[in-house]
Amino acid sequence: MAGERTKLVVAQRERLGSAESRRMRKEGLVPGVLYGNGEPVAICITERELRRALTGAAGLHSILDVEIDGTGKSHASILKDYQVDKVRGGVTHIDLHEVRLDQPIQAEVSVELVGESAGVKEGGVLSQVQREIRVEALPLEIPDRLELDVSGMAIGDTMRLVDLPAQEGVTYLDDPEETVLATVTAPTVIVEPEVEEEELEEGAELPEGEVPEGEEAPEDGAEAPAEPEADAAGDQGTTEG
């Protein structure tokens, strides 16, 4: 939910570089950077602590009260970016950004389709075209998700950002008319082509009196003359000399 705050204790790291980052990951630590009004601070956090902070009700939009080295001073921050290991799936690096709670920020929020579409009941196909939209709001007012009720959608209907209910304090930044969120289309019907006439199988005999297509029948019912057979020994009746 919007406005959730989570305490996150991190440690400042002195040694930098890819080799040091690999060593930290082997020890279950996630390297990262905290950006703020001053110089960026290189930090690290245990993978378990980071997972706990980002799996709350607000998810990735939680306000993180970052405390460095247990000093007691917290920095209200948001998760700006993160990298994931494509093979193992774990987070390998995070970027946190310190924010002022009295100034609006921009974020991407997921859109969740709710309800059962009337068009789907009739056999239509519901498709979610856009899954996230950009919003602007105060850090504590950024919603964790936005719900779009599709129960009234019939076959052929389209819902756009303009159809998404407004939320107090939240501004949608994408084009309200051009941003398509969901559609219901008719099911695809595969029509088998009709075979108008059966093709004559190779080697099959034609009925009596019929000729293959493209050939002319002999006049007066006369049979076509037989082709002369070639004489392998040459023309007969010729004499030498």
PyMOL commands that set and color helices and strands:
alter all, ss='L'
color gray80, all
select helices_A, chain A and resi 18-26+47-54+59-61+118-121+139-141+161-163+219-221
alter helices_A, ss='H'
color red, helices_A
select strands_A, chain A and resi 5-12+29-35+41-46+63-68+74-84+91-98+105-114+125-128+132-137+145-149+158-160+171-172+180-185
alter strands_A, ss='S'
color yellow, strands_A
deselect
rebuild
show_as cartoon
